[in-house]
């Protein structure tokens, strides 16, 4: 039976003798201040940039796009679609300012993580990226007068701490109900799947995102946006409650409420089993094992919160088979059997969100205590938001995150957020994960440091890989990744629907990190989407195949930014193919910036400051004794306009590829190719106009001096 009992405010209004500035009566809680604005380096003193531009026969204001360029674009009539993020055009049209945009995002997220309310503050930053107003204020515990759940069986101080959280959950539930009431009728698939080809069973087809009524609802204040501010208030209430003071207390509680079930579990090693979706689960300690959808909502529970105060915990699910060394065991939904489309492998069909998942609602998981935790789920988990908001916060320890798709900071028509405060962590997935933003989505994965492994199974192209997600670039051999900072838009020419992409960000603050993926990854964008991988330092390894490491396609932005003095290796451990290490294709901007260290680069065609089809590719290494080993001369400061981009509907526009290496000892260029084009070398200028046409601008330089482009986005 569902019931709600009245509970008066835990604290009354301050008396006349207890003023707000009294030490006995704290001032009303407030959201954290914004991070300071970085000093943008774009157009700062940059003699090396001046030289490479002269070499490429360009001026600084010619790098990028303008209205005239857009008049020549083959998709010019559909580029200003309603899902276009309002800041995107300004960033996309000014490639030198991409560093400033990414640098400010990194500064904002680092600031958020350092505050007392990291999740609430990061949600505010995600809302800002969606241009959503932040108008709510935190709940003031001294001014609660509404009816609440009867918590009289709990110790009074614990009940007091939980009241603001429950009040905030009620506000989220009300927002979700209003959103549900306004949702278009007859669009059950949009509500249940809502990913337009991302993360759904291939048998189901696509939700009808082409319908204007659906688009209008998604963008309106009665759509998923309605829940973001209440979710921010909820995260603040959780983080402000100082629940850590109750760790280890021998308290239990179990009640049914209008929100759903509320459970408080004691400090033992709990294993509650598959208890279904719970509105609020608070565990007071112990090494616990959870197989229910911890911190994940469903149709019956519109808001779900899971808080664990300590212990080495395992978050999993009801596993239905043994799995393999590369595939997690299936859940009750099984795996795809290949009877619909032979291009796909046996990917998971799970329809259950877990571990901080908001699907048409809000789900949050907070794990405290700094222990080594294990997270295992198949899809739509570990900081996943779809038509809602999902967040996972772990405050430290050497943690492992295993998933397959839509995990570890993924936002699809919503906000997905994963924050791990530190430790040597392992993140494993296949696709649409690790900082992935789909249309009207923000996906953020933030790691506070440690030697981390970010792995997205690359596929059969590697001896140890497994291909299950079809990639047009590597059919049958490599997976479609879209991971590690990837922004993705909905381009469906067959049904005349084009919806601009969202933004995906992977920010790893420090440590010797390993990044592995296949196609579209490590700072990539597709169809007016934006993706950034922002690494703060360490000796890092980056490996991927296509459209990676600052490689973007189709009116998009992608960037990889590596700061610090670490000695990094790029594509040394895996075979590299094309469109990577600072490359833009088809009116896209790809940026790769490494600020220092003795780095080693291996790359293929259209790599290292390369352009194709009116794209802009920018590669900058600001220091160290570096080694460059391309496998083709079709790269390295390359301006290129290929015939694939010629059509009666498309005017010929400029393609720009710039390569800059500054400072350090002697650099090495392994260039065993023909000498038809200038050969790169230490302390030289070079660059390629592949067809030697006026619309191709390729420039390269190796020398000393400031470049004006830096991984942190600010002047050093």
Secondary structure, 3 states (H helix, E strand, C coil): CCCCCCCCCCCCCCCCCCCCCCCCCCCCCCCCCCCCCCCECCCCCCHHHHHHHHHCCCCHHHCCCCHHHHHCCCCHHHCCCCCCCCCHHHHHCCHHHHHHHHHHHHHHHHHHHHCCCHHHHHHHHHHHHCCCCCCCCCCCHHHCCCCCCCCCCCCHHHHHHHHHHHHHHHHHHHHHHHHHHHCCCCCHHHHHCCCCCCCCCHHHCCCCCCCHHHHHHHHCCCCCCHHHHHHHHHHHHHHHCCHHHHCCCCCCEEEECCCCEEEEECCCCCCCCCCCCCCEEEECCCCCEECCCCCECCCCCCEEEEEECCCCCEECCCCCCCCCCCCCCCCCCCECCCCCCCCCCCCECCCCCECCEEECCEEEEEECCCCCCEEECCEEECCEEECCEEEEEECCCCCEEECCEEECCEEECCEEEEEECCCCCEEEECECECCEECCCCEEEEEECCCCCEEEECCCCCCCCCCCCCCCCCCCCCCCEEEECCEEECEEEHHHCEEECCCEEEEEECCCCCEEECCEEECCEEECCCEEEEEECCCCCEEECCEEECCEEECCCEEEEEECCCCCCEECCCCCCCEEECCEEECCCEEEEEECCCCCEEEECEEECCEEECCCEEEEEECCCCCEEEECCCCCCCEECCCHHHCECCECCCCEEEEEEEECCCCCEECCCCCCCCCCCCCCCEECEECCCCCCEEEEEEEECCCCCCCCCCECC
